[in-house]
Amino acid sequence: MKFKKTIKLILPIIMGTLLIASCSSDDDGSEPPIVIGELDSTTYQLNSVANPDIDGTAKVIKNDDNTVTVELDLQNTPSGGMHPAHIHFNTAAEGGDIAITLGTVDGSTGMGTITFSTLDDGTSITYEEILNFDGYINVHASADDLGTLVAQGDIGQNELTGTSKVYALGSVAIEDIDGTATFKQRKNGEALATIALNNTPEDGMHPGHIHMNTAAEGGDIAFTFNDVNGATGISNTNVSKLDDGTDFKYEDVLAYDGYINIHVSAEDLATLVAQGDIGQNELTGEAKTYELGSVAVEDIDGTATFEERINGEALATIMLRNTPEDGMHPGHIHMNTAIEGGDIAFTFNPVNGATGISKTNVSTLDDDTEFGYTQVLDYDGYINIHVSADDLATLVAQGDIGQNELTGEAKTYELGSVAIPTISGTATFEERKNGEALATIILEGTPEDGMHPGHIHANSAAESGDILFTFNPVNGTTGISKTNVANLDDESDFGYEEVLTVDGYINIHLSADDLATLVAQGDIGENELTGTSKTYTLATVDVPGISGTATFYERASGNSLAVIELAGTPMDGMHPGHIHANSAEETGPIIFTFNPVNGTTGVSKTHVELLDDETPFNYENVLAVDGYINIHLSADDLATLVAQGDIGANE
């Protein structure tokens, strides 16, 4: 810390001087005493060295006779001690010869004062030159022990401004060793670099360097630090030039494309004890993590984390669980979604099987297109991690990234069995960040060697309709199909929100050669059933033994699905059905026509949206209709009723 003040000669001092002069006796012939005035001062901090309890200040005073006074004031010095002090050339981190001898600090008072106007070699020096001096102060334990320092501090142009930057140094080969590298700005624009490591061995001396590029890339040595002393974990180095003589000051450190390596010893530079990116490669704290799911090897999965750098680039860290000790697993970002597949766009450093980790700097794609942190977040891509360079076809982990990331929003539709009672399942649509969707169909009971085509059709399943969208086939062995959903087959936009409102249904077919046989089916979008329903009884009429129910299921659109289920119908019968106006007792004209009841199954399913005259007729209208249902023996014998029941207002 620096304190500076200017004290002008004030009137009392002037008057005091005049008074002394005027009181001198003409008879005694004595000269009047000389009074030195303090014009300006600066105070420098002296930090503890060998004894953490001893520290203090050095006050440098500008005198009105062009001399300089230095007042040393130390705390907690031992009584009786005498501590020689000097101003040295250079910074304390560099060391240098003695420039000015400051006398001795009295341990009993902690004080020492000296006035001078020259260096020890006779070169004149002024107060202003001290303020710009390239030097530092050492206070020693004693004249017999100059090697032990009790206090020390940089002065002049080497004074610290109070501005600093701290970089984290993470552990590498030895888990317990980590720390920081702090760069403190000096008045002259240079820097004091202090490396402070935790848990270094007492007898260790650990070389340290700034290297070019990021730690993930590696690079040549650019700057050499003083070794870290294992006993203290500390290294102090002045930073003014790179090893090649290029200027390298505090501001240059903050913008440098580099990283720090701290080595285990000069004899073992290959083993790193701590490492960290600095300058423009520093991480901002912004990060994005993507999940990497298992593929061919069930136990291997993990994450890919992209951390933003100050320069806009990114550090990509892939972390996989359960990789084999001797494995090296290539990884890439590919174009498109994982379901679509695509060419390699970016290559990661391989994942080390022993650690499960890969670290890669991300700045450009393999074709040198700019590709930093922001581009990663919006990229249309996915990550593949392969079993080995010799077996790229086998994937151990995979995950969508960027705009293809899943938001967590999802919608699941039931797929009921049709021709094969044991096959059923679900279709789940998961929203992507870009508004598209990942469709996952999961069926139970599919045959091992089957491949089952699937489609979204227009309208409800009860109505049927043309194919709108084609899924990737369901693999019978796994029962799974995954498809990216972005466009209908006619290229119309069709993302997650469109799926939720589509007037459609899903059909899953037995095979490409037998599309007529359905293994699963379900309404989706606006045709989804809400769970609300109403069941009416259909009683026997002309044919004893035939009776059942008519259930109306509300759809998300507000319309309904009508399911008529009769027991006792003949195997080959087809039984027309209608809603008539009025009650069954009153009778009335037909207002709505159902799909015929299949005698073999006893079931009819009909979408209910409009009356036969095109009047809207939704679920709520069904509940309030003044009507009844008739089920007829056949289209040729409408006069014979097999079942009947009042509905709506007539229930």
C-alpha positions as a printed Julia matrix, in Angstrom:
651×3 Matrix{Float64}:
   0.0     0.0     0.0
   1.27    3.53   -0.78
   0.42    6.68    1.17
   1.47   10.04   -0.27
   1.14   13.5     1.18
   2.61   16.94    0.63
   3.36   19.06    3.67
   4.24   22.67    2.98
   6.35   24.73    5.34
   3.81   26.24    7.63
   4.03   29.52    9.41
   4.91   28.15   12.87
   7.97   26.41   11.45
   9.08   29.57    9.71
   8.45   31.66   12.8
  10.21   29.12   14.95
  13.3    29.32   12.76
  13.27   33.1    12.83
  12.8    33.08   16.61
  15.8    30.83   17.11
  17.89   33.07   14.93
  16.73   36.21   16.7
  17.41   34.76   20.14
  21.04   33.93   19.35
  23.43   35.9    21.47
  25.82   38.18   19.66
  28.25   37.54   22.49
  28.48   33.71   22.39
  29.32   33.5    18.61
  27.29   30.23   18.18
  25.56   29.29   14.83
  21.75   28.88   14.81
  20.5    25.22   14.5
  19.4    24.01   11.01
  15.74   22.91   10.73
  14.88   20.56    7.78
  11.34   20.83    6.4
   9.36   17.82    5.07
   7.95   18.66    1.62
   6.49   15.32    0.51
   6.47   11.63    1.45
   5.6     8.16    0.19
   5.1     5.04    2.27
   5.9     1.51    1.06
   4.77   -1.72    2.65
   7.4    -4.11    4.04
   6.08   -7.67    4.19
   7.13  -10.45    6.55
   9.6   -13.05    5.27
  11.24  -15.45    7.74
   9.07  -14.42   10.71
   5.38  -14.01    9.85
   4.89  -11.65   12.83
   7.36   -9.03   11.63
   6.23   -6.5     9.01
   6.0    -2.77    8.68
   6.56    0.27    6.47
   9.26    2.37    4.88
   8.4     6.07    4.72
  10.45    7.96    2.11
  10.52   11.71    2.84
  11.45   14.6     0.54
  13.36   17.22    2.5
  13.6    20.91    1.63
  17.39   20.69    1.35
  17.11   18.12   -1.53
  18.05   15.2     0.74
  15.93   12.1     1.26
  15.03   10.54    4.6
  13.87    6.93    4.98
  12.03    6.03    8.17
  11.71    2.28    8.77
   8.97    1.22   11.17
   8.67   -2.53   11.91
   6.24   -4.34   14.19
   7.21   -7.16   16.59
  11.0    -6.99   16.21
  12.9    -8.65   19.1
  14.1    -6.33   21.88
  17.83   -5.88   21.63
  17.95   -6.9    17.99
  19.78   -4.79   15.42
  18.53   -5.3    11.85
  20.6    -3.99    8.92
  18.53   -2.6     6.03
  19.32   -1.79    2.4
  17.76   -0.67   -0.84
  18.69   -3.17   -3.57
  18.57   -2.87   -7.35
  15.77   -4.74   -9.28
  12.68   -6.36   -7.83
  12.66   -8.55   -4.73
  11.7   -11.49   -6.96
  14.79  -10.95   -9.14
  17.24   -9.94   -6.42
  20.07   -7.46   -6.9
  23.08   -5.7    -5.42
  22.87   -3.16   -2.62
  22.23    0.36   -3.89
  21.76    2.3    -0.64
  22.56    1.32    2.93
  19.69    2.35    5.2
  21.46    1.82    8.5
  20.02   -0.38   11.22
  16.54   -0.95   12.66
  16.59   -0.99   16.45
  14.7    -4.12   17.52
  13.62   -2.52   20.79
  11.71    0.25   19.01
  11.33   -1.22   15.53
  12.57    2.08   14.18
  15.43    3.1    11.93
  16.04    6.43   10.19
  18.64    7.63    7.71
  19.0    10.7     5.51
  20.96   10.59    2.25
  21.38   12.24   -1.15
  23.52    9.66   -2.96
  23.73    5.97   -3.64
  26.45    4.04   -1.87
  28.62    4.49   -4.96
  28.32    8.3    -4.72
  25.78    8.73   -7.51
  23.36   11.49   -6.54
  19.71   10.56   -6.07
  16.65   12.68   -5.41
  13.26   11.96   -3.88
  11.67   11.89   -7.34
  14.27    9.4    -8.53
  13.53    7.15   -5.54
   9.85    7.14   -6.54
  10.88    5.81   -9.95
  13.74    3.63   -8.71
  13.98    0.01   -9.88
  14.54   -1.43   -6.45
  13.4    -3.09   -3.25
  14.15   -2.96    0.47
  15.56   -5.84    2.51
  15.67   -5.84    6.31
  17.95   -8.58    7.65
  17.9   -10.59   10.89
  21.34   -9.27   11.93
  24.71   -8.2    10.61
  25.9   -11.76   11.24
  22.89  -13.31    9.49
  22.26  -11.31    6.36
  20.86  -14.43    4.68
  17.76  -14.32    6.87
  15.29  -11.63    5.95
  12.74  -10.32    8.42
  10.97   -7.9     6.05
  11.01   -7.02    2.39
   9.16   -4.81   -0.05
   9.34   -3.49   -3.61
   9.65    0.28   -4.0
   9.69    2.93   -6.72
   8.59    1.73  -10.13
   8.32   -1.82   -8.74
   5.58   -0.86   -6.29
   2.37   -2.87   -6.73
  -0.66   -0.9    -7.9
  -3.23   -3.07   -6.14
  -4.52   -4.5    -9.42
  -4.11   -8.26   -9.79
  -5.37  -11.36  -11.57
  -5.62  -14.85  -10.09
  -5.65  -18.04  -12.19
  -6.48  -21.47  -10.79
  -3.91  -24.26  -11.13
  -5.58  -27.65  -11.02
  -4.0   -30.9    -9.92
  -2.6   -33.25  -12.57
  -0.44  -36.23  -11.64
  -0.7   -35.74   -7.87
  -4.29  -35.29   -6.75
  -3.54  -33.27   -3.6
  -1.36  -30.62   -5.26
  -3.17  -27.6    -6.65
  -3.15  -23.86   -6.16
  -3.1   -20.48   -7.87
  -0.95  -18.2    -9.97
  -1.43  -14.53   -9.08
  -0.12  -11.73  -11.28
   0.09   -8.35   -9.53
   0.55   -5.21  -11.59
   3.54   -2.98  -10.85
   3.69    0.8   -11.24
   6.0     0.34  -14.27
   3.52   -2.0   -15.99
   5.45   -5.17  -15.19
   4.03   -7.87  -12.91
   4.89   -9.9    -9.86
   3.9   -13.53  -10.4
   3.24  -15.49   -7.21
   2.57  -19.2    -7.55
   1.09  -20.71   -4.38
   0.62  -24.49   -4.31
  -0.94  -26.68   -1.64
   0.65  -29.91   -0.35
   4.0   -29.75   -2.15
   6.73  -32.01   -0.66
   9.09  -30.34    1.83
  12.24  -31.03   -0.2
  10.76  -30.41   -3.64
  11.79  -27.74   -6.16
   9.18  -27.49   -8.9
  10.0   -25.76  -12.2
   7.19  -23.74  -13.77
   6.58  -22.22  -17.17
   4.05  -20.36  -19.25
   3.51  -22.3   -22.48
   1.98  -21.14  -25.75
  -1.61  -22.19  -26.61
  -4.08  -23.89  -24.29
  -3.26  -26.75  -21.95
  -5.48  -28.98  -24.06
  -3.43  -28.16  -27.18
   0.04  -28.01  -25.64
   2.79  -25.7   -26.82
   6.38  -24.5   -26.43
   7.72  -22.74  -23.32
   7.29  -18.95  -23.54
   8.24  -17.82  -20.02
  10.12  -19.44  -17.13
   9.15  -18.87  -13.49
  11.43  -19.19  -10.51
  11.01  -22.7    -9.07
   8.26  -23.37   -6.57
   9.83  -24.13   -3.21
   8.23  -27.34   -1.93
   8.74  -26.34    1.7
   6.61  -23.18    1.28
   4.71  -23.98   -1.9
   5.65  -20.5    -3.13
   7.41  -19.05   -6.16
   7.82  -15.31   -6.82
   8.95  -14.13  -10.25
   9.15  -10.73  -11.9
   7.36  -10.67  -15.23
   8.65   -8.18  -17.77
   9.82  -10.17  -20.82
   9.28  -13.57  -22.4
  12.24  -15.92  -22.56
  12.98  -14.64  -26.09
  13.24  -11.04  -24.9
   9.8    -9.91  -26.12
   8.08   -7.44  -23.8
   5.63   -9.28  -21.55
   4.0    -7.18  -18.87
   0.84   -7.3   -16.78
  -1.54   -6.33  -19.59
   0.17   -8.82  -21.92
  -0.39  -11.61  -19.39
  -4.13  -10.89  -19.34
  -4.38  -11.21  -23.12
  -1.88  -14.04  -23.64
  -2.74  -17.26  -25.46
  -1.09  -19.55  -22.94
  -1.18  -21.88  -19.97
   0.97  -22.69  -16.93
   2.65  -26.01  -16.21
   4.28  -26.79  -12.85
   6.55  -29.86  -13.01
   7.48  -32.36  -10.34
  11.22  -31.61  -10.72
  13.87  -30.44  -13.17
  14.76  -34.08  -13.77
  11.15  -35.11  -14.39
   9.55  -32.38  -16.48
   7.16  -34.92  -18.01
   5.28  -35.27  -14.73
   3.01  -32.31  -14.05
   1.82  -31.45  -10.55
  -0.38  -28.47  -11.49
  -1.69  -26.8   -14.63
  -4.01  -24.02  -15.67
  -5.0   -21.87  -18.63
  -4.31  -18.14  -18.41
  -4.89  -14.92  -20.32
  -7.36  -15.17  -23.17
  -7.69  -18.91  -22.45
  -9.14  -18.35  -18.99
 -12.56  -19.88  -18.47
 -15.41  -17.4   -17.94
 -17.49  -19.68  -15.71
 -20.11  -20.23  -18.41
 -20.5   -23.9   -19.33
 -22.84  -26.32  -21.07
 -23.04  -30.05  -20.37
 -24.53  -32.62  -22.74
 -25.37  -36.2   -21.82
 -23.63  -39.03  -23.69
 -25.71  -42.19  -23.51
 -24.43  -45.74  -23.8
 -24.62  -47.47  -27.19
 -22.83  -50.76  -27.85
 -21.41  -51.15  -24.33
 -24.18  -50.78  -21.76
 -21.99  -49.63  -18.84
 -20.17  -46.84  -20.7
 -21.82  -43.41  -20.62
 -20.97  -39.9   -19.47
 -20.99  -36.24  -20.38
 -19.43  -33.69  -22.71
 -18.93  -30.29  -21.08
 -18.04  -27.17  -23.06
 -16.59  -24.31  -20.96
 -16.4   -20.82  -22.44
 -13.03  -19.06  -22.64
 -12.51  -15.27  -22.46
 -11.54  -15.29  -26.16
 -14.83  -16.97  -27.13
 -13.31  -20.39  -27.7
 -14.2   -23.4   -25.54
 -12.61  -26.17  -23.52
 -14.37  -29.48  -24.24
 -14.09  -32.08  -21.47
 -15.5   -35.53  -22.18
 -15.9   -37.74  -19.1
 -16.94  -41.37  -19.53
 -17.61  -44.01  -16.89
 -16.33  -47.59  -17.05
 -13.95  -47.25  -20.01
 -11.32  -50.02  -20.25
  -7.92  -49.2   -18.69
  -5.97  -49.6   -21.94
  -8.55  -48.06  -24.26
  -8.14  -44.94  -26.43
 -11.52  -43.83  -27.72
 -11.73  -41.42  -30.69
 -14.52  -38.84  -30.53
 -16.11  -36.49  -33.02
 -18.88  -33.98  -33.48
 -20.97  -35.0   -36.48
 -23.42  -32.95  -38.54
 -27.19  -33.42  -37.99
 -28.84  -35.41  -35.21
 -27.64  -38.79  -34.01
 -30.76  -40.35  -35.5
 -30.11  -38.85  -38.94
 -26.36  -39.39  -38.95
 -23.87  -37.13  -40.71
 -20.27  -36.4   -41.62
 -17.56  -35.58  -39.07
 -17.34  -31.85  -38.39
 -14.91  -31.69  -35.43
 -12.38  -34.11  -33.94
 -11.76  -34.37  -30.18
  -8.59  -35.62  -28.56
  -9.2   -39.33  -27.8
 -10.73  -40.34  -24.48
  -8.1   -42.01  -22.31
  -9.61  -45.27  -21.09
  -7.55  -45.24  -17.9
  -9.09  -41.92  -16.78
 -12.19  -41.77  -18.95
 -11.26  -38.18  -19.83
 -10.54  -36.19  -22.97
  -9.78  -32.46  -23.07
  -9.81  -30.53  -26.35
  -9.66  -26.86  -27.26
 -12.56  -25.87  -29.49
 -11.93  -22.93  -31.81
 -12.46  -24.14  -35.39
 -14.11  -27.06  -37.16
 -11.92  -29.56  -39.0
 -12.38  -27.44  -42.15
 -11.09  -24.35  -40.25
 -14.51  -22.71  -40.01
 -14.81  -20.65  -36.82
 -16.34  -22.78  -34.07
 -16.29  -21.36  -30.55
 -18.48  -21.66  -27.47
 -21.45  -19.78  -28.95
 -21.35  -21.83  -32.14
 -21.34  -25.09  -30.12
 -24.56  -24.07  -28.35
 -26.38  -23.54  -31.65
 -24.78  -26.3   -33.71
 -26.85  -28.87  -35.62
 -24.81  -31.83  -34.47
 -24.16  -34.81  -32.21
 -21.19  -36.51  -30.55
 -19.98  -40.04  -31.23
 -17.35  -41.76  -29.06
 -15.91  -44.88  -30.73
 -14.49  -48.05  -29.22
 -11.12  -47.54  -30.97
  -9.42  -46.04  -34.01
  -9.5   -49.52  -35.56
 -13.21  -50.01  -34.86
 -14.97  -46.73  -35.55
 -18.16  -48.6   -36.4
 -18.68  -49.59  -32.75
 -19.95  -46.7   -30.66
 -19.53  -46.6   -26.88
 -21.34  -43.3   -26.25
 -23.44  -40.81  -28.18
 -25.46  -37.65  -27.61
 -27.12  -34.77  -29.43
 -25.71  -31.28  -28.83
 -26.38  -27.65  -29.71
 -29.75  -26.96  -31.28
 -30.5   -30.7   -31.18
 -30.39  -30.84  -27.38
 -33.59  -32.05  -25.75
 -35.41  -29.41  -23.67
 -36.98  -31.86  -21.21
 -40.46  -31.33  -22.65
 -42.0   -34.57  -23.92
 -45.31  -36.13  -24.91
 -46.1   -39.85  -24.84
 -48.91  -41.49  -26.77
 -50.18  -45.03  -26.23
 -49.97  -47.51  -29.11
 -52.52  -50.26  -28.62
 -52.35  -53.76  -30.06
 -54.23  -54.49  -33.3
 -53.64  -57.73  -35.23
 -51.26  -59.26  -32.69
 -52.59  -58.97  -29.12
 -49.13  -59.25  -27.5
 -47.61  -56.27  -29.32
 -48.23  -52.79  -27.9
 -46.23  -49.84  -26.65
 -45.71  -46.08  -26.78
 -44.59  -43.27  -29.05
 -42.73  -40.49  -27.21
 -41.94  -37.14  -28.8
 -39.2   -35.14  -27.05
 -38.79  -31.46  -27.86
 -35.43  -30.23  -29.15
 -33.98  -26.78  -28.52
 -34.54  -25.89  -32.2
 -38.24  -26.79  -32.01
 -37.86  -30.14  -33.75
 -38.54  -33.45  -31.98
 -37.01  -36.84  -31.29
 -39.6   -39.56  -31.79
 -38.96  -42.81  -29.9
 -41.29  -45.73  -30.51
 -41.0   -48.57  -27.98
 -42.97  -51.76  -28.57
 -43.18  -54.9   -26.45
 -43.55  -58.36  -27.94
 -42.0   -57.7   -31.36
 -40.34  -60.7   -33.1
 -36.51  -60.88  -32.95
 -35.99  -60.59  -36.71
 -38.8   -58.18  -37.48
 -38.52  -54.72  -39.03
 -41.78  -52.82  -38.59
 -42.51  -49.72  -40.72
 -44.34  -46.88  -38.97
 -46.16  -43.77  -40.11
 -48.23  -40.84  -38.95
 -51.46  -40.76  -40.94
 -53.93  -37.92  -41.43
 -57.18  -37.96  -39.39
 -58.02  -40.26  -36.49
 -57.45  -44.0   -36.51
 -61.22  -44.48  -36.62
 -61.41  -42.38  -39.81
 -58.08  -43.44  -41.39
 -56.13  -41.27  -43.83
 -53.06  -40.83  -45.98
 -49.48  -41.1   -44.72
 -48.12  -37.75  -43.5
 -44.81  -38.76  -41.92
 -42.56  -41.83  -42.08
 -40.68  -43.13  -39.03
 -37.52  -45.19  -39.12
 -38.66  -48.85  -38.84
 -39.04  -50.44  -35.41
 -36.27  -52.99  -34.86
 -37.96  -56.19  -33.72
 -34.94  -57.29  -31.68
 -34.99  -54.14  -29.51
 -38.57  -53.04  -30.11
 -37.25  -49.51  -30.66
 -37.33  -46.89  -33.41
 -35.82  -43.41  -33.17
 -36.57  -40.7   -35.74
 -35.9   -36.98  -35.98
 -39.09  -35.06  -36.59
 -38.66  -31.78  -38.48
 -40.71  -32.04  -41.69
 -43.63  -34.04  -43.03
 -42.95  -36.27  -46.01
 -44.06  -33.37  -48.26
 -41.37  -31.14  -46.63
 -43.9   -29.08  -44.66
 -42.61  -27.91  -41.26
 -43.49  -30.44  -38.6
 -41.82  -29.96  -35.24
 -42.72  -30.67  -31.62
 -45.56  -28.15  -31.39
 -47.08  -29.41  -34.65
 -47.01  -32.99  -33.32
 -49.08  -31.9   -30.31
 -51.81  -30.4   -32.51
 -51.75  -32.66  -35.57
 -55.0   -34.3   -36.68
 -53.37  -37.7   -36.95
 -52.67  -41.2   -35.74
 -49.79  -43.69  -35.79
 -49.79  -47.05  -37.53
 -47.05  -49.64  -36.99
 -47.11  -52.37  -39.65
 -46.05  -55.99  -39.52
 -43.48  -55.57  -42.29
 -42.73  -53.66  -45.48
 -44.2   -56.58  -47.4
 -47.36  -56.7   -45.29
 -48.45  -53.12  -44.6
 -52.07  -54.25  -44.35
 -51.39  -56.02  -41.06
 -51.13  -53.57  -38.19
 -49.28  -54.51  -35.01
 -49.91  -51.26  -33.1
 -51.94  -48.08  -33.48
 -52.75  -44.91  -31.58
 -54.25  -41.45  -31.99
 -51.96  -38.49  -31.47
 -52.08  -34.69  -31.4
 -55.56  -33.24  -31.25
 -56.98  -36.76  -31.45
 -55.43  -37.84  -28.15
 -57.96  -38.98  -25.56
 -58.19  -36.78  -22.47
 -59.23  -39.56  -20.1
 -62.78  -38.25  -19.79
 -65.47  -40.55  -21.12
 -69.17  -41.44  -20.95
 -70.67  -44.92  -21.34
 -74.25  -45.68  -22.32
 -75.96  -49.09  -22.11
 -77.22  -50.74  -25.3
 -79.94  -53.25  -24.45
 -81.14  -56.33  -26.34
 -84.04  -55.7   -28.78
 -84.98  -58.21  -31.51
 -82.13  -60.73  -31.21
 -81.79  -62.3   -27.78
 -78.23  -62.46  -26.42
 -76.92  -59.33  -28.17
 -76.27  -56.31  -25.94
 -73.42  -54.02  -24.96
 -72.27  -50.43  -24.51
 -71.46  -47.26  -26.43
 -68.59  -45.28  -24.88
 -67.68  -41.76  -25.98
 -64.07  -40.74  -25.18
 -63.24  -37.05  -25.2
 -60.35  -35.99  -27.47
 -57.91  -33.1   -26.89
 -59.67  -31.28  -29.74
 -63.0   -31.49  -27.92
 -64.35  -34.06  -30.36
 -64.75  -37.69  -29.35
 -64.08  -41.31  -30.18
 -67.16  -43.52  -30.08
 -66.5   -47.18  -29.27
 -69.43  -49.58  -29.52
 -68.83  -52.99  -27.93
 -71.46  -55.71  -28.33
 -71.52  -59.25  -26.98
 -73.2   -62.08  -28.88
 -72.85  -60.73  -32.45
 -72.53  -63.34  -35.25
 -69.01  -63.95  -36.59
 -69.71  -62.76  -40.12
 -72.1   -59.94  -39.3
 -71.7   -56.22  -40.06
 -74.15  -54.19  -38.02
 -74.92  -50.58  -39.0
 -75.44  -48.11  -36.16
 -76.84  -44.61  -35.83
 -77.76  -41.89  -33.41
 -81.39  -40.92  -33.9
 -83.16  -37.76  -32.78
 -85.48  -37.97  -29.74
 -85.73  -40.85  -27.3
 -86.0   -44.52  -28.29
 -89.61  -44.48  -27.08
 -90.42  -41.51  -29.31
 -88.2   -42.55  -32.25
 -86.81  -40.07  -34.77
 -84.68  -39.59  -37.86
 -80.98  -40.52  -38.15
 -78.66  -37.64  -37.2
 -75.27  -39.44  -36.99
 -73.88  -42.61  -38.6
 -71.37  -44.89  -36.86
 -68.95  -47.21  -38.59
 -70.61  -50.67  -38.62
 -70.05  -53.04  -35.73
 -67.84  -55.94  -36.83
 -69.66  -59.12  -35.8
 -66.42  -61.04  -35.39
 -65.03  -58.59  -32.78
 -68.29  -56.97  -31.69
 -66.52  -53.6   -31.96
 -67.06  -50.38  -33.88
 -64.88  -47.27  -33.6
 -66.01  -43.93  -35.03
 -64.66  -40.4   -34.89
 -67.38  -38.03  -33.72
 -67.04  -34.42  -34.88
 -69.99  -33.59  -37.16
 -73.55  -34.75  -37.5
 -74.54  -36.17  -40.86
 -75.78  -32.7   -41.86
 -72.31  -31.22  -41.06
 -73.5   -29.6   -37.83
 -70.7   -29.57  -35.22
 -71.15  -32.45  -32.78
 -68.4   -32.71  -30.2
 -68.07  -34.52  -26.86
 -70.09  -31.96  -24.92
 -72.81  -32.06  -27.58
 -73.02  -35.84  -27.23
 -73.63  -35.49  -23.49
 -76.49  -33.07  -24.14
 -78.02  -34.53  -27.3
 -81.72  -35.44  -27.38
 -81.09  -38.83  -28.95
 -80.76  -42.58  -28.84
 -78.66  -45.28  -30.53
 -79.92  -48.06  -32.78
 -77.74  -50.98  -33.89
 -79.24  -52.87  -36.83
 -78.95  -56.49  -37.87
 -77.5   -55.61  -41.27
 -77.55  -53.02  -44.03
 -80.15  -55.17  -45.78
 -82.32  -55.54  -42.68
 -82.38  -52.19  -40.89
 -85.79  -52.97  -39.5
 -84.36  -55.62  -37.18
 -82.65  -54.04  -34.19
 -80.02  -55.96  -32.24
 -79.33  -53.29  -29.59
 -80.66  -49.9   -28.51
 -80.13  -47.26  -25.81
 -80.97  -43.65  -24.94
 -78.05  -41.22  -24.7
 -77.34  -37.6   -23.81
 -80.29  -35.75  -22.34
 -82.38  -38.92  -22.52
 -80.12  -41.05  -20.33
